[in-house]
Amino acid sequence: MCAPCPDKYYTDTWHTSDECLYCNLVCKELQYVKRECNRTQNLVCACEEGRYLEVEFCLKHRSCPPGSGVLQAGTPERNTVCKRCPDGFFSNETSSKAPCRKHTNCSALGLLLSQKGNATHDNICSGNRESTHKCGIDVTLCEEALFRFAIPTKFTPNWLSVLVENLPGTKVNAESVERIKRRHDSQEQTFQLLKLWKHQNKDQDMVKKIIQDIDLCENSVQRYIGHTNLTFEQLRSLMESLPGKKVTTEDIEKTTKTCKSSEQVLKLLSLWRMKNGDQDTLKGLMHALKHLKTYHFPKTVTQSLKKTIRFLHSFTMYRLYQKLFLEMIGNQVQSVKLQGMFANILKPAVLHPHTQINAFALLDWVQFLPDLVTDIPSLIHPTVIYPDYYTFGFKLQMPNITPEIE
């Protein structure tokens, strides 16, 4: 007569023995439990990611040297298989995952072949500056942060039209405004409007000044992420960690061939934003940072990305935002008495919901706070809930300057 095996015992074959086999209880070093023991199967262990089983030890997967690429990726049971790159292909990195890549076709890019590649180096192209043009970025991180900073938390029905009327320089025509309204939700409309307005007014002195400030901002961003020098695999991992539609491997390859290493991350982030309906890149990066740990991403790079996000939510961006709206309502400043402005600012609770105060009062008040309060840090702490203010007939909250990043 047969009886079920008791707990912690199993038998995985037909037999005539009167005893079951005792389960293995723990896995060996550098292994994890792939399947728990049950009555018909023993405990199954597997080597950790990046390792394979050799006799009784989990050894690290082989890394293919420059000049060789991965033919077969390693598994928990098998080591990596490398192969020397054939003619027309190269690998310039030491990697346990990267295959050989095809040499750049210079003529297809409108360039001349300056130096023929080999197994460890790509072709070097030269000629006109078409490659620089191809690396152009539609909207930089600083421009995007500035434009999104201007988006209010709540809207009145006609606030976009009011904003159009108050922006200086050449007005965005009604047809373009309606197209923006049809294609984008209310949160995205502000970003698209300011993007179009900047393009139409790029020769205006006021916009030139803002562009100069944005360039200074971009220099700071370059200091954070322009030196990362990511490999092709690391760039692909970064793009995979972003939410929504993915930047394709072909786009990543093209970017590495047409952009300098200091521009590649920024270009790929721009491509991701366009693929995802102009979604917020900084929010995408914050999402990515939570997932990059699973890709064994270099810690120095994740720290640089965190610094970039914090910088683009900093008081520096608030001052750029202030300058934009100060220009926007400059013709109103002389009509408001300074004393009256601060009476409204310091007593926001008495404002009627439809009161229109000068935007200068809203945006410039921080300059005068040292004489009015003693606890400046608390005013920009992310947990502070600011009172609502009203300007141009729409509701605008003081910005939550610092994001929470793990």
Buried (B, 14 or more C-beta within 10 A) or exposed (E): EEEEBEEEBBBEEEEEEEEBBEBBEEBEEBBEEEEEBBBEEBBEBBBBEBBBBEEEEBBBBBBBBBBBBBEEEBBBEEBBEBBBBEEEBBBBBEBBBBBBBEBBEBEEBEBEBEEEBBBBBBBBBEBEEEBEEBBEBEBBBBBBBBBBBBBBEEBBEEBBEEBBEBBBBEBBEEEBBEEBBEEBEBEBBBBBBBBBBBEBBEEBEBBEEBBEBBEEBBEBBBEBBBEBEBBBBBBBBBBBBBEEEBBEEEBBBBBBBBBEEEBBBBBBBBBBBBBBEBBBBBEBBBBBBEBBEEBEBBEEBBEBBBBBBBBBBBEBBBBBBBBBBBBBBEEBBEEBEEEEBBEBBEEBEEBEEEEEBBBBBBBBBBEEEEEEEEEEEEEBEEEEEEEBBBBBEBBBEBBBBBBEBE
